[in-house]
Amino acid sequence: MIQNFQGMARKLADKLRAEGITNAAVLDVIQSTPRHLFMPESLAHKAYENTALPIGQGQTISQPLMVASMTQLLMQHHCQKVLEIGTGSGYQTAILAQLVNHVYSVERIAELQYQAKRRLKKLDLHNVSMRHGDGWQGWASKAPFDGIIVTAAASSMPMELLQQLTDGGVMVIPVGTTIQRLIVVRRFGDEFEQKELGEVKFVPLVPGATI
Ligand code: SAH
């Protein structure tokens, strides 16, 4: 059992600052969010290390530096209505929910979604809507979104997600198979501008049906 996570979370935030995260609001939220509640208890002692960790079903809770970088990017674009693909543990969802108006999050594994929902409720984060389904399809009935964050690597750019961005909206997404790169896409009317941010490592965005 972790009794006092604040000290450890502060050290994690310090480490992320040293790694180049500059957004104070993002660092504050990382410092006050109990990451150890988003993983199996047997791994909780590693929760404040800057590493990805297994959360069951072959999936992982993303590395804190990646969560912070992607969140900072959405904050730079003042996103307020965000679609997240790949709820997983719900940790990235929880960070976003404390920074934007509303988070819509899609997960294909029902069991993970159920656990994430419970954790967010426990933390009193109610500005989150969750859907069990295929993230490649986004969430058309709630679109458009001014920010989209994909936390699993797509083999190619998901066209349906691009269509669900507002004009001026931004999407951050890892794309690739053997080699994955973090891509930032901005929409300007019917034009999409892409920027590449470097190599990353995520679990794959699985095609199709849900389980
Ligand atoms: N942000 C999460 C990352 C979890 S790993 C966290 O930090 O905990 C990526 C998640 O994407 C997994 O839970 C996986 O089940 C989910 N995923 C993979 N393919 C998907 C798809 N097509 N649709 C929805 N979710 C998907």
py3Dmol code that shows the C-alpha trace and the ligand (Angstrom):
import py3Dmol

protein = """\
ATOM      1  CA  MET A   1       0.000   0.000   0.000  1.00  0.00           C
ATOM      2  CA  ILE A   2       1.277   3.446  -0.892  1.00  0.00           C
ATOM      3  CA  GLN A   3       0.571   5.790   2.017  1.00  0.00           C
ATOM      4  CA  ASN A   4       1.939   9.070   0.796  1.00  0.00           C
ATOM      5  CA  PHE A   5       2.227   9.364  -2.949  1.00  0.00           C
ATOM      6  CA  GLN A   6       2.629  13.158  -3.107  1.00  0.00           C
ATOM      7  CA  GLY A   7       6.357  13.156  -2.433  1.00  0.00           C
ATOM      8  CA  MET A   8       6.961  10.540  -5.124  1.00  0.00           C
ATOM      9  CA  ALA A   9       4.677  12.268  -7.603  1.00  0.00           C
ATOM     10  CA  ARG A  10       6.527  15.550  -7.001  1.00  0.00           C
ATOM     11  CA  LYS A  11       9.825  13.839  -7.824  1.00  0.00           C
ATOM     12  CA  LEU A  12       8.279  12.402 -10.983  1.00  0.00           C
ATOM     13  CA  ALA A  13       7.109  15.899 -12.006  1.00  0.00           C
ATOM     14  CA  ASP A  14      10.648  17.234 -11.329  1.00  0.00           C
ATOM     15  CA  LYS A  15      12.073  14.533 -13.570  1.00  0.00           C
ATOM     16  CA  LEU A  16       9.601  15.411 -16.354  1.00  0.00           C
ATOM     17  CA  ARG A  17      10.554  19.095 -16.013  1.00  0.00           C
ATOM     18  CA  ALA A  18      14.207  18.095 -16.380  1.00  0.00           C
ATOM     19  CA  GLU A  19      13.234  16.115 -19.507  1.00  0.00           C
ATOM     20  CA  GLY A  20      11.774  19.256 -21.080  1.00  0.00           C
ATOM     21  CA  ILE A  21       8.131  19.460 -19.979  1.00  0.00           C
ATOM     22  CA  THR A  22       7.486  23.169 -19.394  1.00  0.00           C
ATOM     23  CA  ASN A  23       3.699  23.477 -19.017  1.00  0.00           C
ATOM     24  CA  ALA A  24       3.076  24.238 -15.324  1.00  0.00           C
ATOM     25  CA  ALA A  25      -0.551  23.075 -15.382  1.00  0.00           C
ATOM     26  CA  VAL A  26       0.457  19.686 -16.825  1.00  0.00           C
ATOM     27  CA  LEU A  27       3.221  19.261 -14.227  1.00  0.00           C
ATOM     28  CA  ASP A  28       0.823  20.267 -11.417  1.00  0.00           C
ATOM     29  CA  VAL A  29      -1.727  17.672 -12.469  1.00  0.00           C
ATOM     30  CA  ILE A  30       0.916  14.931 -12.717  1.00  0.00           C
ATOM     31  CA  GLN A  31       2.090  15.900  -9.264  1.00  0.00           C
ATOM     32  CA  SER A  32      -1.377  15.563  -7.754  1.00  0.00           C
ATOM     33  CA  THR A  33      -2.658  12.442  -9.554  1.00  0.00           C
ATOM     34  CA  PRO A  34      -2.183   9.061  -7.805  1.00  0.00           C
ATOM     35  CA  ARG A  35      -0.725   7.028 -10.711  1.00  0.00           C
ATOM     36  CA  HIS A  36      -0.401   3.984  -8.436  1.00  0.00           C
ATOM     37  CA  LEU A  37      -4.194   3.594  -8.501  1.00  0.00           C
ATOM     38  CA  PHE A  38      -4.093   2.975 -12.276  1.00  0.00           C
ATOM     39  CA  MET A  39      -2.217  -0.337 -12.198  1.00  0.00           C
ATOM     40  CA  PRO A  40      -2.233  -3.707 -10.460  1.00  0.00           C
ATOM     41  CA  GLU A  41      -1.291  -3.325  -6.792  1.00  0.00           C
ATOM     42  CA  SER A  42       1.721  -5.606  -7.279  1.00  0.00           C
ATOM     43  CA  LEU A  43       3.326  -2.911  -9.483  1.00  0.00           C
ATOM     44  CA  ALA A  44       2.301   0.113  -7.416  1.00  0.00           C
ATOM     45  CA  HIS A  45       5.812   0.508  -5.979  1.00  0.00           C
ATOM     46  CA  LYS A  46       6.995   1.388  -9.513  1.00  0.00           C
ATOM     47  CA  ALA A  47       4.163   3.821 -10.234  1.00  0.00           C
ATOM     48  CA  TYR A  48       6.248   6.986  -9.925  1.00  0.00           C
ATOM     49  CA  GLU A  49       9.102   5.785 -12.104  1.00  0.00           C
ATOM     50  CA  ASN A  50       9.204   7.213 -15.600  1.00  0.00           C
ATOM     51  CA  THR A  51       8.301   3.916 -17.297  1.00  0.00           C
ATOM     52  CA  ALA A  52       5.424   2.209 -19.045  1.00  0.00           C
ATOM     53  CA  LEU A  53       4.038  -0.733 -17.002  1.00  0.00           C
ATOM     54  CA  PRO A  54       1.787  -3.714 -17.799  1.00  0.00           C
ATOM     55  CA  ILE A  55      -1.901  -3.341 -16.887  1.00  0.00           C
ATOM     56  CA  GLY A  56      -3.156  -6.757 -18.056  1.00  0.00           C
ATOM     57  CA  GLN A  57      -4.665  -7.953 -21.364  1.00  0.00           C
ATOM     58  CA  GLY A  58      -1.257  -7.388 -23.002  1.00  0.00           C
ATOM     59  CA  GLN A  59      -1.646  -3.607 -22.611  1.00  0.00           C
ATOM     60  CA  THR A  60       0.431  -0.972 -20.831  1.00  0.00           C
ATOM     61  CA  ILE A  61      -0.023   2.268 -18.945  1.00  0.00           C
ATOM     62  CA  SER A  62       1.975   4.774 -21.006  1.00  0.00           C
ATOM     63  CA  GLN A  63       5.284   6.219 -19.861  1.00  0.00           C
ATOM     64  CA  PRO A  64       4.723   9.446 -17.845  1.00  0.00           C
ATOM     65  CA  LEU A  65       7.017  11.462 -20.136  1.00  0.00           C
ATOM     66  CA  MET A  66       4.888  10.431 -23.121  1.00  0.00           C
ATOM     67  CA  VAL A  67       1.650  11.273 -21.286  1.00  0.00           C
ATOM     68  CA  ALA A  68       3.078  14.684 -20.321  1.00  0.00           C
ATOM     69  CA  SER A  69       4.434  15.456 -23.823  1.00  0.00           C
ATOM     70  CA  MET A  70       1.216  14.563 -25.620  1.00  0.00           C
ATOM     71  CA  THR A  71      -0.897  16.427 -23.050  1.00  0.00           C
ATOM     72  CA  GLN A  72       1.354  19.484 -23.250  1.00  0.00           C
ATOM     73  CA  LEU A  73       0.932  19.489 -26.995  1.00  0.00           C
ATOM     74  CA  LEU A  74      -2.871  19.519 -26.710  1.00  0.00           C
ATOM     75  CA  MET A  75      -2.620  22.320 -24.118  1.00  0.00           C
ATOM     76  CA  GLN A  76      -0.465  24.418 -26.449  1.00  0.00           C
ATOM     77  CA  HIS A  77      -3.386  24.319 -28.872  1.00  0.00           C
ATOM     78  CA  HIS A  78      -5.920  25.185 -26.123  1.00  0.00           C
ATOM     79  CA  CYS A  79      -7.954  22.012 -26.672  1.00  0.00           C
ATOM     80  CA  GLN A  80     -11.113  21.768 -24.548  1.00  0.00           C
ATOM     81  CA  LYS A  81     -13.110  18.929 -26.105  1.00  0.00           C
ATOM     82  CA  VAL A  82     -10.787  15.989 -26.491  1.00  0.00           C
ATOM     83  CA  LEU A  83     -11.254  12.529 -27.978  1.00  0.00           C
ATOM     84  CA  GLU A  84      -8.905   9.889 -26.593  1.00  0.00           C
ATOM     85  CA  ILE A  85      -8.454   6.572 -28.397  1.00  0.00           C
ATOM     86  CA  GLY A  86      -7.234   3.782 -26.077  1.00  0.00           C
ATOM     87  CA  THR A  87      -8.464   4.453 -22.526  1.00  0.00           C
ATOM     88  CA  GLY A  88      -6.327   1.624 -21.116  1.00  0.00           C
ATOM     89  CA  SER A  89      -5.751   2.265 -17.414  1.00  0.00           C
ATOM     90  CA  GLY A  90      -7.496   5.650 -17.588  1.00  0.00           C
ATOM     91  CA  TYR A  91      -4.412   7.532 -16.346  1.00  0.00           C
ATOM     92  CA  GLN A  92      -4.038   9.687 -19.467  1.00  0.00           C
ATOM     93  CA  THR A  93      -7.802  10.236 -19.318  1.00  0.00           C
ATOM     94  CA  ALA A  94      -7.536  11.417 -15.694  1.00  0.00           C
ATOM     95  CA  ILE A  95      -4.717  13.842 -16.523  1.00  0.00           C
ATOM     96  CA  LEU A  96      -6.705  15.313 -19.427  1.00  0.00           C
ATOM     97  CA  ALA A  97      -9.947  15.505 -17.449  1.00  0.00           C
ATOM     98  CA  GLN A  98      -8.244  17.872 -15.000  1.00  0.00           C
ATOM     99  CA  LEU A  99      -7.107  20.199 -17.788  1.00  0.00           C
ATOM    100  CA  VAL A 100      -9.915  20.363 -20.367  1.00  0.00           C
ATOM    101  CA  ASN A 101     -13.702  20.743 -20.356  1.00  0.00           C
ATOM    102  CA  HIS A 102     -14.600  17.231 -21.459  1.00  0.00           C
ATOM    103  CA  VAL A 103     -12.858  14.023 -22.461  1.00  0.00           C
ATOM    104  CA  TYR A 104     -14.446  11.380 -24.712  1.00  0.00           C
ATOM    105  CA  SER A 105     -12.527   8.124 -24.485  1.00  0.00           C
ATOM    106  CA  VAL A 106     -12.857   4.951 -26.584  1.00  0.00           C
ATOM    107  CA  GLU A 107     -11.488   1.534 -25.536  1.00  0.00           C
ATOM    108  CA  ARG A 108     -11.921  -1.840 -27.252  1.00  0.00           C
ATOM    109  CA  ILE A 109     -11.293  -4.063 -24.183  1.00  0.00           C
ATOM    110  CA  ALA A 110     -14.377  -3.952 -21.967  1.00  0.00           C
ATOM    111  CA  GLU A 111     -12.589  -5.099 -18.804  1.00  0.00           C
ATOM    112  CA  LEU A 112      -9.999  -2.290 -19.018  1.00  0.00           C
ATOM    113  CA  GLN A 113     -12.716   0.238 -19.699  1.00  0.00           C
ATOM    114  CA  TYR A 114     -14.676  -0.926 -16.661  1.00  0.00           C
ATOM    115  CA  GLN A 115     -11.671  -0.578 -14.357  1.00  0.00           C
ATOM    116  CA  ALA A 116     -10.780   2.854 -15.774  1.00  0.00           C
ATOM    117  CA  LYS A 117     -14.337   4.044 -15.226  1.00  0.00           C
ATOM    118  CA  ARG A 118     -14.196   3.001 -11.559  1.00  0.00           C
ATOM    119  CA  ARG A 119     -10.880   4.776 -11.004  1.00  0.00           C
ATOM    120  CA  LEU A 120     -12.104   8.048 -12.508  1.00  0.00           C
ATOM    121  CA  LYS A 121     -15.236   7.931 -10.393  1.00  0.00           C
ATOM    122  CA  LYS A 122     -13.166   7.333  -7.266  1.00  0.00           C
ATOM    123  CA  LEU A 123     -11.123  10.443  -8.107  1.00  0.00           C
ATOM    124  CA  ASP A 124     -14.328  12.448  -8.635  1.00  0.00           C
ATOM    125  CA  LEU A 125     -13.579  13.079 -12.290  1.00  0.00           C
ATOM    126  CA  HIS A 126     -16.985  13.285 -13.923  1.00  0.00           C
ATOM    127  CA  ASN A 127     -16.266  15.220 -17.135  1.00  0.00           C
ATOM    128  CA  VAL A 128     -15.423  12.011 -19.002  1.00  0.00           C
ATOM    129  CA  SER A 129     -17.620   9.975 -21.369  1.00  0.00           C
ATOM    130  CA  MET A 130     -16.540   6.468 -22.272  1.00  0.00           C
ATOM    131  CA  ARG A 131     -17.402   4.213 -25.160  1.00  0.00           C
ATOM    132  CA  HIS A 132     -16.623   0.560 -25.707  1.00  0.00           C
ATOM    133  CA  GLY A 133     -15.773   0.246 -29.372  1.00  0.00           C
ATOM    134  CA  ASP A 134     -13.288   0.481 -32.207  1.00  0.00           C
ATOM    135  CA  GLY A 135     -11.109   3.559 -31.974  1.00  0.00           C
ATOM    136  CA  TRP A 136     -10.431   3.553 -35.738  1.00  0.00           C
ATOM    137  CA  GLN A 137     -14.008   4.806 -36.051  1.00  0.00           C
ATOM    138  CA  GLY A 138     -13.598   7.579 -33.470  1.00  0.00           C
ATOM    139  CA  TRP A 139     -16.873   8.799 -31.959  1.00  0.00           C
ATOM    140  CA  ALA A 140     -18.822  10.366 -34.814  1.00  0.00           C
ATOM    141  CA  SER A 141     -21.948  11.302 -32.854  1.00  0.00           C
ATOM    142  CA  LYS A 142     -19.900  13.470 -30.450  1.00  0.00           C
ATOM    143  CA  ALA A 143     -17.642  15.014 -33.133  1.00  0.00           C
ATOM    144  CA  PRO A 144     -16.085  17.443 -33.905  1.00  0.00           C
ATOM    145  CA  PHE A 145     -13.230  17.530 -31.380  1.00  0.00           C
ATOM    146  CA  ASP A 146     -10.636  20.277 -31.107  1.00  0.00           C
ATOM    147  CA  GLY A 147      -8.125  17.709 -29.860  1.00  0.00           C
ATOM    148  CA  ILE A 148      -7.643  13.991 -30.547  1.00  0.00           C
ATOM    149  CA  ILE A 149      -5.046  11.874 -28.762  1.00  0.00           C
ATOM    150  CA  VAL A 150      -4.350   8.295 -29.796  1.00  0.00           C
ATOM    151  CA  THR A 151      -2.439   6.214 -27.237  1.00  0.00           C
ATOM    152  CA  ALA A 152      -1.817   3.138 -29.402  1.00  0.00           C
ATOM    153  CA  ALA A 153       0.171   2.976 -32.635  1.00  0.00           C
ATOM    154  CA  ALA A 154      -1.845   3.010 -35.872  1.00  0.00           C
ATOM    155  CA  SER A 155      -0.434   1.146 -38.877  1.00  0.00           C
ATOM    156  CA  SER A 156      -1.578   4.064 -41.064  1.00  0.00           C
ATOM    157  CA  MET A 157      -3.267   7.431 -40.514  1.00  0.00           C
ATOM    158  CA  PRO A 158      -6.938   6.748 -39.529  1.00  0.00           C
ATOM    159  CA  MET A 159      -8.971   8.817 -42.013  1.00  0.00           C
ATOM    160  CA  GLU A 160     -12.141   8.669 -39.952  1.00  0.00           C
ATOM    161  CA  LEU A 161     -10.371  10.431 -37.049  1.00  0.00           C
ATOM    162  CA  LEU A 162      -9.144  13.239 -39.305  1.00  0.00           C
ATOM    163  CA  GLN A 163     -12.771  13.878 -40.316  1.00  0.00           C
ATOM    164  CA  GLN A 164     -13.742  14.272 -36.647  1.00  0.00           C
ATOM    165  CA  LEU A 165     -11.375  17.217 -36.033  1.00  0.00           C
ATOM    166  CA  THR A 166     -12.687  20.791 -35.887  1.00  0.00           C
ATOM    167  CA  ASP A 167     -11.249  23.322 -38.309  1.00  0.00           C
ATOM    168  CA  GLY A 168      -8.023  24.299 -36.507  1.00  0.00           C
ATOM    169  CA  GLY A 169      -8.138  21.105 -34.422  1.00  0.00           C
ATOM    170  CA  VAL A 170      -5.075  19.020 -33.643  1.00  0.00           C
ATOM    171  CA  MET A 171      -4.442  15.285 -33.397  1.00  0.00           C
ATOM    172  CA  VAL A 172      -1.420  13.601 -31.844  1.00  0.00           C
ATOM    173  CA  ILE A 173      -0.923   9.986 -32.869  1.00  0.00           C
ATOM    174  CA  PRO A 174       1.822   7.373 -33.078  1.00  0.00           C
ATOM    175  CA  VAL A 175       1.915   5.896 -36.584  1.00  0.00           C
ATOM    176  CA  GLY A 176       3.907   2.898 -37.813  1.00  0.00           C
ATOM    177  CA  THR A 177       4.517  -0.789 -37.211  1.00  0.00           C
ATOM    178  CA  THR A 178       8.187  -1.798 -36.825  1.00  0.00           C
ATOM    179  CA  ILE A 179       9.162   1.823 -36.476  1.00  0.00           C
ATOM    180  CA  GLN A 180       6.582   4.150 -34.982  1.00  0.00           C
ATOM    181  CA  ARG A 181       6.705   7.928 -35.151  1.00  0.00           C
ATOM    182  CA  LEU A 182       4.687  10.458 -33.194  1.00  0.00           C
ATOM    183  CA  ILE A 183       2.763  12.600 -35.674  1.00  0.00           C
ATOM    184  CA  VAL A 184       0.951  15.876 -35.045  1.00  0.00           C
ATOM    185  CA  VAL A 185      -1.793  16.693 -37.541  1.00  0.00           C
ATOM    186  CA  ARG A 186      -3.566  20.057 -37.743  1.00  0.00           C
ATOM    187  CA  ARG A 187      -6.693  20.599 -39.745  1.00  0.00           C
ATOM    188  CA  PHE A 188      -7.185  23.773 -41.791  1.00  0.00           C
ATOM    189  CA  GLY A 189     -10.499  23.412 -43.618  1.00  0.00           C
ATOM    190  CA  ASP A 190     -10.026  20.452 -45.917  1.00  0.00           C
ATOM    191  CA  GLU A 191      -6.249  20.585 -45.605  1.00  0.00           C
ATOM    192  CA  PHE A 192      -4.230  18.604 -43.087  1.00  0.00           C
ATOM    193  CA  GLU A 193      -0.739  19.662 -42.055  1.00  0.00           C
ATOM    194  CA  GLN A 194       1.499  16.923 -40.617  1.00  0.00           C
ATOM    195  CA  LYS A 195       4.573  17.232 -38.455  1.00  0.00           C
ATOM    196  CA  GLU A 196       6.782  14.399 -37.253  1.00  0.00           C
ATOM    197  CA  LEU A 197       8.048  14.473 -33.684  1.00  0.00           C
ATOM    198  CA  GLY A 198      10.323  11.441 -33.477  1.00  0.00           C
ATOM    199  CA  GLU A 199      10.388   7.757 -32.722  1.00  0.00           C
ATOM    200  CA  VAL A 200       8.100   6.277 -30.030  1.00  0.00           C
ATOM    201  CA  LYS A 201       6.966   2.877 -28.736  1.00  0.00           C
ATOM    202  CA  PHE A 202       3.273   2.105 -28.164  1.00  0.00           C
ATOM    203  CA  VAL A 203       1.133  -1.041 -28.213  1.00  0.00           C
ATOM    204  CA  PRO A 204      -0.634  -1.395 -31.591  1.00  0.00           C
ATOM    205  CA  LEU A 205      -3.986   0.179 -32.402  1.00  0.00           C
ATOM    206  CA  VAL A 206      -5.753  -3.074 -33.184  1.00  0.00           C
ATOM    207  CA  PRO A 207      -7.944  -3.103 -36.279  1.00  0.00           C
ATOM    208  CA  GLY A 208     -11.650  -3.828 -36.088  1.00  0.00           C
ATOM    209  CA  ALA A 209     -13.870  -5.703 -33.692  1.00  0.00           C
ATOM    210  CA  THR A 210     -14.110  -5.232 -29.960  1.00  0.00           C
ATOM    211  CA  ILE A 211     -13.770  -7.786 -27.144  1.00  0.00           C
TER     212      ILE A 211
END
"""
ligand_1 = """\
26
SAH
N -3.471 5.833 -22.315
C -3.445 4.472 -21.857
C -2.715 3.620 -22.860
C -3.142 2.221 -22.825
S -2.382 1.198 -24.031
C -2.775 4.389 -20.503
O -1.825 5.134 -20.271
O -3.170 3.570 -19.685
C -3.429 1.442 -25.430
C -4.860 1.056 -25.281
O -5.455 1.147 -26.581
C -5.108 -0.356 -24.803
O -5.934 -0.334 -23.672
C -5.803 -1.042 -25.982
O -6.789 -1.990 -25.617
C -6.441 0.140 -26.693
N -6.726 -0.104 -28.107
C -5.973 -0.763 -29.021
N -6.589 -0.788 -30.214
C -7.775 -0.127 -30.055
C -8.868 0.177 -30.920
N -8.895 -0.187 -32.209
N -9.900 0.851 -30.409
C -9.929 1.241 -29.112
N -8.933 0.985 -28.256
C -7.856 0.311 -28.703
"""
view = py3Dmol.view(width=600, height=400)
view.addModel(protein, "pdb")
view.setStyle({"model": 0}, {"cartoon": {"style": "trace"}})
view.addModel(ligand_1, "xyz")
view.setStyle({"model": 1}, {"stick": {}})
view.zoomTo()
view.show()
